Structures are given as structure tokens and as C-alpha cells.
Amino acid sequence: MINIKVNNTTYQFQSTVTLDQIINQLDISVNGIAVAINQSIITKSDWISTTPNDGDALLIIKATQGG
């Protein structure tokens, strides 16, 4: 098990979990979001192959519409 901080909350995941799996496990809609690991943006096409490490910090930002 590894500890990964997602938007300032720590979660435990299997050591081989991908970014795509984390997003799905946390029930986060993938529409209009951006994801960074340790302040580095990860493109959506790389989510399926990116495996965060123990202690990494994920930031998930959802685009909003306003006016």
C-alpha cells in the first residue's frame, strides 16, 4: 500500500495503481479536469500509464464556468 495525497487529503492505494484508477476509485468525473503530480501537469492521454509513488501529491482541478 502507498499513501498519496489528493487535494490535501491522504488516501491509501495499491502500489501499482495508475492515475486513471485513482480518479475512478475516488469517483471523480473526468470531464473538464486537470491533474498534476507534485506540481507537474499530466496529460489525459498519460493517465492510464502514470503510476504515482508513495508520498506523491496529486492536485485535481475542475474547470468551472462563470460570468
Backbone as JSON Lines, residues from 0, in Angstrom:
{"i":0,"aa":"M","n":[0.85,-1.19,0.0],"ca":[0.0,0.0,0.0],"c":[0.89,1.25,0.0]}
{"i":1,"aa":"I","n":[0.4,2.27,-0.69],"ca":[1.11,3.54,-0.71],"c":[0.15,4.65,-0.29]}
{"i":2,"aa":"N","n":[0.71,5.72,0.24],"ca":[-0.06,6.89,0.63],"c":[0.13,7.97,-0.41]}
{"i":3,"aa":"I","n":[-0.99,8.48,-0.92],"ca":[-0.97,9.54,-1.91],"c":[-1.92,10.63,-1.43]}
{"i":4,"aa":"K","n":[-1.43,11.86,-1.47],"ca":[-2.26,12.99,-1.06],"c":[-2.99,13.51,-2.3]}
{"i":5,"aa":"V","n":[-4.32,13.57,-2.22],"ca":[-5.14,14.08,-3.31],"c":[-5.87,15.31,-2.79]}
{"i":6,"aa":"N","n":[-5.54,16.46,-3.34],"ca":[-6.15,17.72,-2.9],"c":[-6.13,17.85,-1.38]}
{"i":7,"aa":"N","n":[-4.96,17.62,-0.8],"ca":[-4.7,17.78,0.63],"c":[-5.35,16.73,1.54]}
{"i":8,"aa":"T","n":[-5.86,15.65,0.98],"ca":[-6.38,14.53,1.77],"c":[-5.58,13.3,1.41]}
{"i":9,"aa":"T","n":[-5.08,12.57,2.41],"ca":[-4.25,11.4,2.17],"c":[-5.12,10.15,2.03]}
{"i":10,"aa":"Y","n":[-4.84,9.38,0.97],"ca":[-5.54,8.13,0.69],"c":[-4.52,7.02,0.56]}
{"i":11,"aa":"Q","n":[-4.95,5.78,0.82],"ca":[-4.1,4.61,0.61],"c":[-4.57,3.87,-0.63]}
{"i":12,"aa":"F","n":[-3.6,3.47,-1.47],"ca":[-3.88,2.75,-2.7],"c":[-2.91,1.59,-2.83]}
{"i":13,"aa":"Q","n":[-3.24,0.65,-3.73],"ca":[-2.3,-0.41,-4.08],"c":[-1.07,0.23,-4.71]}
{"i":14,"aa":"S","n":[0.08,-0.38,-4.56],"ca":[1.33,0.22,-5.05],"c":[1.4,0.31,-6.56]}
{"i":15,"aa":"T","n":[0.56,-0.43,-7.28],"ca":[0.61,-0.4,-8.74],"c":[-0.55,0.37,-9.35]}
{"i":16,"aa":"V","n":[-1.2,1.22,-8.6],"ca":[-2.37,1.95,-9.08],"c":[-1.95,3.04,-10.07]}
{"i":17,"aa":"T","n":[-2.74,3.19,-11.14],"ca":[-2.46,4.24,-12.11],"c":[-3.28,5.49,-11.77]}
{"i":18,"aa":"L","n":[-2.91,6.58,-12.36],"ca":[-3.62,7.83,-12.14],"c":[-5.09,7.69,-12.55]}
{"i":19,"aa":"D","n":[-5.33,7.02,-13.67],"ca":[-6.68,6.77,-14.15],"c":[-7.49,5.98,-13.12]}
{"i":20,"aa":"Q","n":[-6.88,4.98,-12.5],"ca":[-7.57,4.17,-11.5],"c":[-7.87,4.98,-10.24]}
{"i":21,"aa":"I","n":[-6.97,5.85,-9.84],"ca":[-7.21,6.71,-8.68],"c":[-8.42,7.6,-8.92]}
{"i":22,"aa":"I","n":[-8.47,8.22,-10.08],"ca":[-9.59,9.11,-10.41],"c":[-10.9,8.33,-10.37]}
{"i":23,"aa":"N","n":[-10.9,7.12,-10.93],"ca":[-12.11,6.28,-10.92],"c":[-12.48,5.84,-9.51]}
{"i":24,"aa":"Q","n":[-11.49,5.43,-8.7],"ca":[-11.77,4.97,-7.34],"c":[-12.34,6.09,-6.47]}
{"i":25,"aa":"L","n":[-11.92,7.32,-6.74],"ca":[-12.42,8.45,-5.96],"c":[-13.71,9.02,-6.55]}
{"i":26,"aa":"D","n":[-14.21,8.37,-7.61],"ca":[-15.48,8.74,-8.26],"c":[-15.47,10.2,-8.72]}
{"i":27,"aa":"I","n":[-14.38,10.58,-9.36],"ca":[-14.22,11.94,-9.89],"c":[-14.53,11.91,-11.38]}
{"i":28,"aa":"S","n":[-15.41,12.79,-11.81],"ca":[-15.74,12.89,-13.23],"c":[-14.51,13.41,-13.99]}
{"i":29,"aa":"V","n":[-14.2,12.78,-15.12],"ca":[-13.01,13.16,-15.87],"c":[-13.26,14.35,-16.8]}
{"i":30,"aa":"N","n":[-14.5,14.77,-16.92],"ca":[-14.81,15.9,-17.8],"c":[-14.34,17.21,-17.2]}
{"i":31,"aa":"G","n":[-13.51,17.92,-17.92],"ca":[-13.08,19.25,-17.51],"c":[-12.13,19.3,-16.33]}
{"i":32,"aa":"I","n":[-11.34,18.24,-16.12],"ca":[-10.39,18.29,-15.01],"c":[-8.95,18.32,-15.54]}
{"i":33,"aa":"A","n":[-8.09,18.85,-14.72],"ca":[-6.64,18.82,-14.96],"c":[-6.01,18.16,-13.75]}
{"i":34,"aa":"V","n":[-4.95,17.38,-13.99],"ca":[-4.31,16.64,-12.91],"c":[-2.81,16.92,-12.92]}
{"i":35,"aa":"A","n":[-2.28,17.18,-11.73],"ca":[-0.83,17.38,-11.57],"c":[-0.34,16.45,-10.47]}
{"i":36,"aa":"I","n":[0.86,15.93,-10.67],"ca":[1.54,15.16,-9.63],"c":[2.78,15.95,-9.24]}
{"i":37,"aa":"N","n":[2.86,16.31,-7.97],"ca":[3.99,17.1,-7.46],"c":[4.24,18.33,-8.34]}
{"i":38,"aa":"Q","n":[3.17,19.01,-8.68],"ca":[3.18,20.27,-9.43],"c":[3.55,20.11,-10.9]}
{"i":39,"aa":"S","n":[3.52,18.9,-11.43],"ca":[3.77,18.66,-12.86],"c":[2.48,18.15,-13.49]}
{"i":40,"aa":"I","n":[1.99,18.89,-14.49],"ca":[0.75,18.51,-15.17],"c":[0.95,17.19,-15.91]}
{"i":41,"aa":"I","n":[-0.04,16.32,-15.8],"ca":[-0.04,15.04,-16.51],"c":[-1.14,15.11,-17.56]}
{"i":42,"aa":"T","n":[-0.79,14.89,-18.82],"ca":[-1.79,14.93,-19.88],"c":[-2.76,13.77,-19.73]}
{"i":43,"aa":"K","n":[-3.99,14.0,-20.16],"ca":[-5.04,12.98,-20.02],"c":[-4.65,11.67,-20.7]}
{"i":44,"aa":"S","n":[-3.95,11.75,-21.8],"ca":[-3.54,10.53,-22.51],"c":[-2.52,9.71,-21.71]}
{"i":45,"aa":"D","n":[-1.87,10.32,-20.72],"ca":[-0.88,9.62,-19.9],"c":[-1.45,9.09,-18.58]}
{"i":46,"aa":"W","n":[-2.69,9.39,-18.27],"ca":[-3.27,8.96,-17.0],"c":[-3.26,7.44,-16.85]}
{"i":47,"aa":"I","n":[-3.49,6.74,-17.93],"ca":[-3.59,5.27,-17.88],"c":[-2.24,4.6,-17.63]}
{"i":48,"aa":"S","n":[-1.14,5.31,-17.94],"ca":[0.19,4.71,-17.8],"c":[1.02,5.34,-16.68]}
{"i":49,"aa":"T","n":[0.48,6.35,-16.02],"ca":[1.22,7.04,-14.95],"c":[0.9,6.4,-13.61]}
{"i":50,"aa":"T","n":[1.95,5.95,-12.92],"ca":[1.81,5.31,-11.62],"c":[2.46,6.19,-10.56]}
{"i":51,"aa":"P","n":[1.67,6.88,-9.73],"ca":[2.25,7.72,-8.68],"c":[3.03,6.89,-7.66]}
{"i":52,"aa":"N","n":[3.97,7.54,-7.01],"ca":[4.79,6.91,-5.98],"c":[4.28,7.25,-4.59]}
{"i":53,"aa":"D","n":[4.69,6.46,-3.61],"ca":[4.34,6.71,-2.22],"c":[4.76,8.13,-1.84]}
{"i":54,"aa":"G","n":[3.83,8.87,-1.25],"ca":[4.12,10.22,-0.79],"c":[3.88,11.31,-1.82]}
{"i":55,"aa":"D","n":[3.51,10.93,-3.05],"ca":[3.23,11.93,-4.07],"c":[2.0,12.75,-3.7]}
{"i":56,"aa":"A","n":[1.95,13.97,-4.24],"ca":[0.8,14.85,-4.03],"c":[0.12,15.09,-5.36]}
{"i":57,"aa":"L","n":[-1.16,14.73,-5.44],"ca":[-1.96,14.97,-6.63],"c":[-2.82,16.19,-6.41]}
{"i":58,"aa":"L","n":[-2.92,17.0,-7.44],"ca":[-3.82,18.13,-7.43],"c":[-4.77,17.93,-8.59]}
{"i":59,"aa":"I","n":[-6.06,17.88,-8.28],"ca":[-7.08,17.71,-9.31],"c":[-7.93,18.97,-9.31]}
{"i":60,"aa":"I","n":[-7.94,19.63,-10.46],"ca":[-8.66,20.9,-10.6],"c":[-9.78,20.71,-11.61]}
{"i":61,"aa":"K","n":[-10.97,21.15,-11.26],"ca":[-12.11,21.08,-12.17],"c":[-12.4,22.46,-12.72]}
{"i":62,"aa":"A","n":[-12.49,22.53,-14.05],"ca":[-12.83,23.79,-14.7],"c":[-14.28,24.14,-14.38]}
{"i":63,"aa":"T","n":[-14.52,25.4,-14.12],"ca":[-15.88,25.87,-13.87],"c":[-16.21,26.99,-14.83]}
{"i":64,"aa":"Q","n":[-17.47,27.19,-15.0],"ca":[-17.92,28.23,-15.91],"c":[-18.52,29.35,-15.07]}
{"i":65,"aa":"G","n":[-18.23,30.54,-15.44],"ca":[-18.77,31.66,-14.69],"c":[-18.94,32.87,-15.59]}
{"i":66,"aa":"G","n":[-19.41,33.91,-14.99],"ca":[-19.57,35.06,-15.85],"c":[-20.03,36.28,-15.15]}
